[in-house]
Amino acid sequence: MPSTTLPLPSDTNAYSEPNVKLLNSNDWHPEPGHIGNLSSEQAFILQRFKEEIKADGAWNEERMDDAMLLRFLRARKFDLLKAKKMLLDAEKWRQEFGVDDLVKNFNFIEREEVNKYYPRYYHKTDKDGRPVYIERLGHIDFNVLSSLTTLDRLLKNLVCEYEKCLTTRLPACSAAVGHPVESTCTILDLRGVSLGSFYRVKDYVLAAAHIGQNMYPETMGRFYVVNAPWAFSVVWRVIRPWLDEVTARKIKILGGHFREVVLEQIPGDCLPKEHFGGECECPCPGGCQMSDAGPWNLKLE
């Protein structure tokens, strides 16, 4: 299939910021199906995708740039009909879930307390410039957590974080490395997880997985499950059917000796020393977990 190298779209809000020019350098080699590396057939399908979404009256000029449309196309292997259905379903969900209103008005006031009993945070970047997201599922104290917040509010916060990642974190990472950054690198720490504790939070985990792969497809670049106990094979059989093949291939299941594998992707000075054996010890109150360190946080740069 002949390919064509396309210029970065000048109107995309996913990668451009005022006074920031991204580099189409020799060091950047986009993967097939991404901006800058589309076959002629893929470029044609992308154009048809735009035309059909506009004809259906579902076009959103602010959000639907080439990068966003290509995420849905890649998720459905450039099958136009399937990608279109996926996108229209996601747009319907956005309206029903009230995403735009959440972004403007939702205030997760319990964030600091919740993070003590369910640590989740972004922290710096991996070697490809992706924001690193860390979640310590095994640290959940379900009894305390349920007194602090609800499943509904956890999911609303999750959606707001996805939106912030697309509109703030990824553009900042793109500007920092000089080429489009379209996905994240996740570490899911299962130290301390038991079958009993998992089943107490499975509703949230499965709902979060559904939102991630269907409403924000192709935003996961790398996913490391670390400190995976022997019982995780049972848990994995529960989760695995909910994930499509594209998503599942990006996941690495690691036991307690994960450090060397993770360091192949994440620089030591970006990996927290506490819990993960890296070199970073953020000096702010709460340490790495509360620092929000990364190109998106200019106060810390």
C-alpha positions as a LaTeX table, in Angstrom:
\begin{tabular}{lrrr}
\hline
Residue & $x$ (\AA) & $y$ (\AA) & $z$ (\AA) \\
\hline
Met1 & 0.00 & 0.00 & 0.00 \\
Pro2 & 1.68 & 3.31 & $-1.04$ \\
Ser3 & 2.22 & 5.79 & 1.74 \\
Thr4 & 2.34 & 9.53 & 1.92 \\
Thr5 & 4.04 & 11.77 & 4.45 \\
Leu6 & 1.54 & 14.37 & 5.53 \\
Pro7 & 2.37 & 17.73 & 7.14 \\
Leu8 & 1.13 & 18.37 & 10.65 \\
Pro9 & $-2.37$ & 19.87 & 10.44 \\
Ser10 & $-2.20$ & 23.57 & 11.21 \\
Asp11 & $-5.65$ & 23.66 & 12.81 \\
Thr12 & $-5.24$ & 20.88 & 15.32 \\
Asn13 & $-5.78$ & 21.88 & 18.93 \\
Ala14 & $-4.27$ & 18.61 & 20.09 \\
Tyr15 & $-0.73$ & 19.67 & 19.29 \\
Ser16 & $-0.56$ & 23.40 & 18.77 \\
Glu17 & $-0.31$ & 26.15 & 21.34 \\
Pro18 & 0.39 & 29.88 & 20.96 \\
Asn19 & 4.03 & 30.56 & 20.10 \\
Val20 & 4.87 & 26.84 & 19.96 \\
Lys21 & 6.07 & 25.29 & 16.72 \\
Leu22 & 6.34 & 21.52 & 16.57 \\
Leu23 & 9.24 & 19.95 & 14.77 \\
Asn24 & 8.90 & 17.38 & 12.02 \\
Ser25 & 12.45 & 16.27 & 12.76 \\
Asn26 & 14.43 & 13.27 & 11.62 \\
Asp27 & 14.27 & 11.98 & 15.20 \\
Trp28 & 10.52 & 11.64 & 15.04 \\
His29 & 9.26 & 8.51 & 13.30 \\
Pro30 & 5.47 & 8.27 & 13.67 \\
Glu31 & 3.93 & 4.83 & 13.65 \\
Pro32 & 1.72 & 3.77 & 10.74 \\
Gly33 & $-1.76$ & 5.21 & 10.95 \\
His34 & $-0.60$ & 8.32 & 12.79 \\
Ile35 & $-0.22$ & 11.89 & 11.59 \\
Gly36 & 2.86 & 12.00 & 9.40 \\
Asn37 & 2.67 & 8.35 & 8.38 \\
Leu38 & $-0.59$ & 7.58 & 6.57 \\
Ser39 & $-0.89$ & 5.36 & 3.54 \\
Ser40 & $-2.76$ & 6.89 & 0.61 \\
Glu41 & $-5.71$ & 4.64 & 1.46 \\
Gln42 & $-5.69$ & 5.73 & 5.10 \\
Ala43 & $-5.54$ & 9.40 & 4.07 \\
Phe44 & $-8.54$ & 8.83 & 1.80 \\
Ile45 & $-10.50$ & 7.10 & 4.59 \\
Leu46 & $-9.68$ & 9.97 & 6.96 \\
Gln47 & $-11.09$ & 12.47 & 4.49 \\
Arg48 & $-14.23$ & 10.36 & 3.97 \\
Phe49 & $-14.58$ & 10.09 & 7.75 \\
Lys50 & $-14.63$ & 13.88 & 8.06 \\
Glu51 & $-17.16$ & 14.26 & 5.27 \\
Glu52 & $-19.54$ & 11.66 & 6.70 \\
Ile53 & $-19.38$ & 13.03 & 10.25 \\
Lys54 & $-20.15$ & 16.51 & 8.91 \\
Ala55 & $-22.99$ & 15.15 & 6.75 \\
Asp56 & $-24.49$ & 13.49 & 9.84 \\
Gly57 & $-24.45$ & 16.82 & 11.70 \\
Ala58 & $-22.13$ & 15.46 & 14.39 \\
Trp59 & $-19.06$ & 17.55 & 13.54 \\
Asn60 & $-17.40$ & 19.48 & 16.37 \\
Glu61 & $-14.86$ & 21.94 & 15.01 \\
Glu62 & $-13.15$ & 22.45 & 18.36 \\
Arg63 & $-12.47$ & 18.78 & 19.16 \\
Met64 & $-12.50$ & 16.87 & 15.89 \\
Asp65 & $-9.04$ & 17.42 & 14.47 \\
Asp66 & $-7.12$ & 14.82 & 12.45 \\
Ala67 & $-5.45$ & 13.40 & 15.55 \\
Met68 & $-8.77$ & 12.73 & 17.25 \\
Leu69 & $-10.37$ & 11.16 & 14.17 \\
Leu70 & $-7.34$ & 8.94 & 13.59 \\
Arg71 & $-7.61$ & 7.58 & 17.13 \\
Phe72 & $-11.07$ & 6.25 & 16.35 \\
Leu73 & $-9.97$ & 4.95 & 12.95 \\
Arg74 & $-6.99$ & 3.08 & 14.41 \\
Ala75 & $-9.19$ & 1.62 & 17.13 \\
Arg76 & $-11.33$ & 0.07 & 14.40 \\
Lys77 & $-8.46$ & $-0.79$ & 12.05 \\
Phe78 & $-9.55$ & 1.91 & 9.57 \\
Asp79 & $-12.92$ & 0.27 & 9.03 \\
Leu80 & $-14.88$ & 3.43 & 8.23 \\
Leu81 & $-18.31$ & 2.12 & 9.20 \\
Lys82 & $-17.11$ & 0.73 & 12.53 \\
Ala83 & $-15.08$ & 3.87 & 13.33 \\
Lys84 & $-18.05$ & 6.07 & 12.50 \\
Lys85 & $-20.34$ & 4.08 & 14.78 \\
Met86 & $-17.75$ & 4.22 & 17.56 \\
Leu87 & $-17.38$ & 7.98 & 17.23 \\
Leu88 & $-21.13$ & 8.64 & 17.08 \\
Asp89 & $-21.67$ & 6.40 & 20.12 \\
Ala90 & $-18.95$ & 8.32 & 21.97 \\
Glu91 & $-20.56$ & 11.65 & 21.05 \\
Lys92 & $-23.92$ & 10.40 & 22.32 \\
Trp93 & $-22.27$ & 9.29 & 25.55 \\
Arg94 & $-20.62$ & 12.73 & 25.95 \\
Gln95 & $-24.03$ & 14.38 & 25.84 \\
Glu96 & $-25.65$ & 11.88 & 28.21 \\
Phe97 & $-22.73$ & 12.00 & 30.67 \\
Gly98 & $-22.57$ & 15.79 & 30.46 \\
Val99 & $-18.84$ & 15.90 & 29.70 \\
Asp100 & $-18.67$ & 19.56 & 28.64 \\
Asp101 & $-20.48$ & 20.67 & 31.79 \\
Leu102 & $-18.24$ & 18.47 & 33.97 \\
Val103 & $-15.11$ & 20.02 & 32.51 \\
Lys104 & $-16.39$ & 23.49 & 33.34 \\
Asn105 & $-18.04$ & 22.90 & 36.69 \\
Phe106 & $-17.04$ & 19.61 & 38.36 \\
Asn107 & $-14.93$ & 20.11 & 41.48 \\
Phe108 & $-13.42$ & 16.97 & 42.98 \\
Ile109 & $-13.00$ & 18.62 & 46.38 \\
Glu110 & $-12.18$ & 15.30 & 48.04 \\
Arg111 & $-9.15$ & 14.73 & 45.77 \\
Glu112 & $-6.43$ & 15.07 & 48.40 \\
Glu113 & $-8.15$ & 12.77 & 50.89 \\
Val114 & $-9.13$ & 10.23 & 48.23 \\
Asn115 & $-5.54$ & 10.05 & 46.99 \\
Lys116 & $-4.42$ & 8.94 & 50.44 \\
Tyr117 & $-6.54$ & 5.80 & 50.15 \\
Tyr118 & $-6.54$ & 5.38 & 46.35 \\
Pro119 & $-3.29$ & 6.92 & 45.00 \\
Arg120 & $-3.59$ & 7.99 & 41.34 \\
Tyr121 & $-1.43$ & 10.66 & 39.75 \\
Tyr122 & 0.48 & 11.89 & 36.71 \\
His123 & 4.22 & 12.23 & 37.15 \\
Lys124 & 6.67 & 13.47 & 34.49 \\
Thr125 & 7.21 & 11.65 & 31.17 \\
Asp126 & 8.60 & 8.48 & 29.61 \\
Lys127 & 11.39 & 8.29 & 27.02 \\
Asp128 & 8.93 & 8.95 & 24.19 \\
Gly129 & 7.60 & 12.09 & 25.87 \\
Arg130 & 4.36 & 10.51 & 27.09 \\
Pro131 & 2.92 & 11.62 & 30.44 \\
Val132 & 3.35 & 8.86 & 33.02 \\
Tyr133 & 0.20 & 7.94 & 34.94 \\
Ile134 & 0.57 & 5.92 & 38.14 \\
Glu135 & $-2.20$ & 4.09 & 39.95 \\
Arg136 & $-1.65$ & 2.06 & 43.11 \\
Leu137 & $-4.72$ & $-0.15$ & 43.08 \\
Gly138 & $-3.36$ & $-2.35$ & 45.85 \\
His139 & $-3.27$ & 0.61 & 48.24 \\
Ile140 & $-7.06$ & 1.10 & 48.17 \\
Asp141 & $-8.77$ & 1.22 & 51.54 \\
Phe142 & $-12.30$ & 0.55 & 50.33 \\
Asn143 & $-13.99$ & 1.22 & 53.68 \\
Val144 & $-12.47$ & 4.67 & 54.04 \\
Leu145 & $-12.79$ & 5.46 & 50.34 \\
Ser146 & $-16.52$ & 4.76 & 50.33 \\
Ser147 & $-16.94$ & 7.27 & 53.14 \\
Leu148 & $-15.12$ & 9.96 & 51.18 \\
Thr149 & $-16.64$ & 9.71 & 47.71 \\
Thr150 & $-18.90$ & 7.67 & 45.42 \\
Leu151 & $-18.46$ & 5.56 & 42.31 \\
Asp152 & $-20.25$ & 8.24 & 40.30 \\
Arg153 & $-17.88$ & 10.97 & 41.46 \\
Leu154 & $-14.83$ & 8.78 & 40.85 \\
Leu155 & $-15.98$ & 8.24 & 37.26 \\
Lys156 & $-16.71$ & 11.93 & 36.76 \\
Asn157 & $-13.22$ & 12.75 & 38.00 \\
Leu158 & $-11.78$ & 10.11 & 35.67 \\
Val159 & $-13.51$ & 11.71 & 32.68 \\
Cys160 & $-12.28$ & 15.17 & 33.69 \\
Glu161 & $-8.73$ & 13.79 & 33.87 \\
Tyr162 & $-9.08$ & 12.28 & 30.39 \\
Glu163 & $-10.23$ & 15.64 & 29.09 \\
Lys164 & $-7.38$ & 17.47 & 30.84 \\
Cys165 & $-4.92$ & 14.98 & 29.41 \\
Leu166 & $-6.14$ & 15.66 & 25.86 \\
Thr167 & $-6.35$ & 19.44 & 26.17 \\
Thr168 & $-3.45$ & 20.21 & 28.52 \\
Arg169 & $-1.03$ & 17.39 & 29.30 \\
Leu170 & $-0.54$ & 15.96 & 25.79 \\
Pro171 & $-0.15$ & 19.39 & 24.11 \\
Ala172 & 2.44 & 20.38 & 26.75 \\
Cys173 & 4.34 & 17.10 & 26.25 \\
Ser174 & 4.18 & 17.57 & 22.47 \\
Ala175 & 5.63 & 21.05 & 22.76 \\
Ala176 & 8.37 & 19.80 & 25.09 \\
Val177 & 9.63 & 17.07 & 22.74 \\
Gly178 & 8.86 & 18.81 & 19.44 \\
His179 & 6.53 & 16.22 & 17.93 \\
Pro180 & 3.00 & 14.95 & 18.58 \\
Val181 & 2.50 & 12.98 & 21.77 \\
Glu182 & $-0.82$ & 11.17 & 21.56 \\
Ser183 & $-0.88$ & 8.69 & 24.42 \\
Thr184 & 0.13 & 8.01 & 28.01 \\
Cys185 & 2.35 & 5.51 & 29.80 \\
Thr186 & 0.64 & 3.86 & 32.76 \\
Ile187 & 1.97 & 1.98 & 35.79 \\
Leu188 & $-0.65$ & 0.00 & 37.67 \\
Asp189 & 0.75 & $-1.21$ & 40.99 \\
Leu190 & $-1.02$ & $-4.30$ & 42.35 \\
Arg191 & 1.08 & $-4.76$ & 45.49 \\
Gly192 & $-1.32$ & $-5.81$ & 48.22 \\
Val193 & $-4.23$ & $-6.63$ & 45.90 \\
Ser194 & $-6.28$ & $-9.70$ & 46.79 \\
Leu195 & $-9.24$ & $-11.24$ & 45.00 \\
Gly196 & $-11.50$ & $-9.94$ & 47.72 \\
Ser197 & $-10.25$ & $-6.37$ & 47.44 \\
Phe198 & $-10.48$ & $-6.46$ & 43.65 \\
Tyr199 & $-14.09$ & $-7.61$ & 43.62 \\
Arg200 & $-14.98$ & $-4.74$ & 45.93 \\
Val201 & $-13.80$ & $-2.23$ & 43.31 \\
Lys202 & $-14.47$ & $-4.24$ & 40.15 \\
Asp203 & $-17.49$ & $-2.12$ & 39.20 \\
Tyr204 & $-15.31$ & 0.98 & 39.08 \\
Val205 & $-12.44$ & $-0.80$ & 37.32 \\
Leu206 & $-14.69$ & $-2.22$ & 34.60 \\
Ala207 & $-16.57$ & 1.07 & 34.13 \\
Ala208 & $-13.26$ & 2.93 & 33.87 \\
Ala209 & $-11.95$ & 0.41 & 31.31 \\
His210 & $-15.12$ & 0.83 & 29.24 \\
Ile211 & $-14.78$ & 4.63 & 29.21 \\
Gly212 & $-11.11$ & 4.47 & 28.36 \\
Gln213 & $-11.24$ & 2.12 & 25.39 \\
Asn214 & $-14.56$ & 3.27 & 23.91 \\
Met215 & $-14.73$ & 7.00 & 24.60 \\
Tyr216 & $-11.02$ & 7.84 & 24.57 \\
Pro217 & $-9.54$ & 5.15 & 22.30 \\
Glu218 & $-5.85$ & 4.92 & 21.46 \\
Thr219 & $-4.77$ & 7.16 & 24.35 \\
Met220 & $-2.88$ & 4.34 & 26.07 \\
Gly221 & 0.63 & 3.99 & 24.71 \\
Arg222 & 2.22 & 1.66 & 27.26 \\
Phe223 & 0.71 & $-0.08$ & 30.28 \\
Tyr224 & 2.75 & $-1.83$ & 32.97 \\
Val225 & 1.03 & $-3.96$ & 35.60 \\
Val226 & 3.64 & $-4.33$ & 38.36 \\
Asn227 & 3.76 & $-6.38$ & 41.54 \\
Ala228 & 1.14 & $-8.65$ & 39.98 \\
Pro229 & 0.33 & $-11.46$ & 42.47 \\
Trp230 & $-0.28$ & $-15.04$ & 41.40 \\
Ala231 & $-4.02$ & $-14.51$ & 41.79 \\
Phe232 & $-3.94$ & $-11.80$ & 39.16 \\
Ser233 & $-4.31$ & $-14.43$ & 36.46 \\
Val234 & $-7.84$ & $-14.94$ & 37.78 \\
Val235 & $-8.50$ & $-11.20$ & 37.81 \\
Trp236 & $-7.02$ & $-10.87$ & 34.33 \\
Arg237 & $-9.52$ & $-13.37$ & 33.00 \\
Val238 & $-12.26$ & $-11.07$ & 34.28 \\
Ile239 & $-10.77$ & $-7.92$ & 32.76 \\
Arg240 & $-9.38$ & $-9.35$ & 29.50 \\
Pro241 & $-12.72$ & $-9.86$ & 27.68 \\
Trp242 & $-13.53$ & $-6.19$ & 28.21 \\
Leu243 & $-10.42$ & $-5.09$ & 26.34 \\
Asp244 & $-10.00$ & $-5.08$ & 22.58 \\
Glu245 & $-6.92$ & $-6.65$ & 21.03 \\
Val246 & $-5.32$ & $-3.28$ & 20.23 \\
Thr247 & $-5.49$ & $-2.34$ & 23.91 \\
Ala248 & $-4.46$ & $-5.73$ & 25.28 \\
Arg249 & $-1.24$ & $-5.86$ & 23.21 \\
Lys250 & 0.06 & $-2.72$ & 24.93 \\
Ile251 & $-0.11$ & $-4.28$ & 28.39 \\
Lys252 & 2.83 & $-5.94$ & 30.15 \\
Ile253 & 2.15 & $-8.02$ & 33.26 \\
Leu254 & 5.14 & $-7.95$ & 35.61 \\
Gly255 & 5.79 & $-9.37$ & 39.07 \\
Gly256 & 7.86 & $-7.84$ & 41.82 \\
His257 & 11.07 & $-7.65$ & 39.75 \\
Phe258 & 9.75 & $-5.01$ & 37.35 \\
Arg259 & 12.23 & $-2.17$ & 37.79 \\
Glu260 & 14.61 & $-2.96$ & 34.93 \\
Val261 & 11.77 & $-3.48$ & 32.44 \\
Val262 & 10.03 & $-0.25$ & 33.44 \\
Leu263 & 13.30 & 1.71 & 33.28 \\
Glu264 & 13.65 & 0.70 & 29.64 \\
Gln265 & 10.70 & 3.02 & 28.97 \\
Ile266 & 10.78 & 5.55 & 31.82 \\
Pro267 & 13.97 & 7.48 & 32.74 \\
Gly268 & 15.16 & 6.95 & 36.29 \\
Asp269 & 14.81 & 10.64 & 37.16 \\
Cys270 & 11.14 & 10.49 & 36.12 \\
Leu271 & 10.29 & 7.34 & 38.08 \\
Pro272 & 9.41 & 7.88 & 41.78 \\
Lys273 & 11.94 & 6.40 & 44.17 \\
Glu274 & 9.27 & 5.44 & 46.67 \\
His275 & 7.46 & 2.23 & 45.68 \\
Phe276 & 9.04 & 2.03 & 42.20 \\
Gly277 & 12.81 & 2.24 & 42.71 \\
Gly278 & 13.46 & 5.28 & 40.54 \\
Glu279 & 15.52 & 8.35 & 41.34 \\
Cys280 & 12.84 & 11.02 & 41.70 \\
Glu281 & 11.99 & 12.43 & 45.11 \\
Cys282 & 9.80 & 15.49 & 44.57 \\
Pro283 & 10.44 & 17.89 & 47.50 \\
Cys284 & 6.90 & 19.29 & 47.68 \\
Pro285 & 4.38 & 18.27 & 50.38 \\
Gly286 & 3.07 & 14.83 & 49.52 \\
Gly287 & 6.10 & 14.07 & 47.33 \\
Cys288 & 5.80 & 12.73 & 43.80 \\
Gln289 & 2.22 & 11.66 & 44.39 \\
Met290 & 1.01 & 15.22 & 44.91 \\
Ser291 & 3.51 & 17.19 & 42.80 \\
Asp292 & 1.80 & 16.91 & 39.38 \\
Ala293 & 5.30 & 17.35 & 37.96 \\
Gly294 & 5.60 & 17.42 & 34.18 \\
Pro295 & 5.77 & 19.77 & 31.17 \\
Trp296 & 2.12 & 20.69 & 31.79 \\
Asn297 & 2.99 & 22.20 & 35.19 \\
Leu298 & 5.18 & 25.19 & 34.45 \\
Lys299 & 5.37 & 26.13 & 38.11 \\
Leu300 & 7.61 & 23.11 & 38.66 \\
Glu301 & 9.72 & 23.41 & 35.51 \\
\hline
\end{tabular}
